[in-house]
Amino acid sequence: MASEVLVEKKKLENPPLEIHYLGDRALRYPAKRIAKVDAEIRDLARQMLQTMYSADGIGLAAPQVAIHKQLIVIDCEPDNPANQPLILVNPTIKKASRDICVAQEGCLSIPGVYLDVKRPEAIEVSYKDEYGRPRTITATGLLSRAIQHEMDHLTGVLFVDRVENRLALTQELDKHGFSTQAVKPVA
């Protein structure tokens, strides 16, 4: 069955959804599980992909566009037309490796800010696809990081909340006009 959520990987002058930025309360609300995967959810995924590609992103979570549903879209190869994007409904991390890796992250909700974040190297995630079919994926590298980053959005957590280097965090946020008051450090 071919995906109904295919979109052209291009920038739109007027993307369908508006991305919210650090400091906006919409980013801090936990997302609700999606009870039924239907045409409305597929249409939302399509709009999220169009918005993500328009913003030069590789991932977008519904809370970033002020829709509090457990839906994320990811495409680690936005310049490769043959690579299909991932659509994850109600994702859950089933396993995470003990191997931790530190890498730089950025976020469409905090443009221009890139900082180091520690995360498990590999994860196993269960989710439903755009047709509501149960799926499981084992992800490593950039895909693993992107999924974890987007899943954080579903619980109201932003990557800056996980940054351990407070000085670098303050300097980067100040440089890009964001308030450190908007950061809510996680333990």
C-alpha positions, -999 to +999 in steps of 0.1 A: +000+000+000+015+033-011+015+061+014-012+087+011+011+112+028+036+117+000+047+153-004+072+170-026+104+178-007+105+215-014+102+248+004+068+264+002+064+302+004+035+298+027+038+265+047+004+252+059+013+253+097+030+278+119+060+267+140+060+280+176+092+292+193+109+288+226+090+308+252+056+299+237+035+279+262+021+257+234+055+239+234+052+228+271+018+210+270+020+172+269+005+157+237-025+133+238-025+098+223-042+095+190-072+072+193-079+067+156-055+070+127-076+084+099-076+107+069-075+137+092-042+124+109-027+116+074-036+152+063-020+166+095+011+145+088+012+158+052+010+194+064+037+188+091+060+174+064+054+204+041+061+228+070+092+208+081+107+208+045+098+246+042+118+253+074+148+230+063+142+206+092+146+169+095+119+164+122+088+180+135+064+171+163+028+182+164+032+203+196+056+225+177+027+236+155+004+239+186-014+206+180-013+185+211-013+150+195+013+123+196+024+126+160+059+132+147+074+133+112+111+127+104+132+127+073+169+124+079+176+128+042+154+157+031+176+162-001+170+126-012+137+123-031+139+085-029+140+084+009+105+081+024+098+102+055+088+084+087+055+091+103+052+080+139+018+080+157+019+074+195+056+065+196+070+047+226+106+038+233+108+001+242+146-002+246+174+023+248+211+013+246+234+019+275+259+035+251+255+073+254+265+096+227+269+134+227+261+153+196+250+187+185+212+193+182+191+221+168+154+227+167+129+244+144+114+259+175+148+275+185+163+286+152+200+292+150+208+275+184+229+244+182+242+227+214+255+193+226+230+169+241+236+134+256+213+107+244+213+069+241+231+058+209+204+033+198+167+029+206+139+005+197+106+024+192+071+010+187+045+032+170+016+032+145+022+042+109+000+065+089-026+037+084-027+028+121-006-004+116+017-013+145+054-009+137+087-013+155+119+003+144+155+000+157+173+033+152+209+044+156+229+075+148+210+106+135+177+088+132+178+077+168+187+112+179+159+128+158+133+104+171+143+110+207+144+148+201+109+148+186+095+125+212+107+149+239+083+175+223+054+151+230+061+156+267+068+193+266+106+189+268+129+209+244+165+200+237+178+230+255+163+215+287+188+187+283+219+209+277+244+204+306+268+233+296+249+262+311+274+288+300+272+277+263+234+275+266+231+310+280+255+325+254+237+308+225+202+317+236+212+353+243+229+355+208+197+344+191+173+365+212+158+337+234+153+340+271+170+315+294+139+318+316+121+296+290+145+267+297+131+240+321+161+218+329+154+180+332+171+159+357 
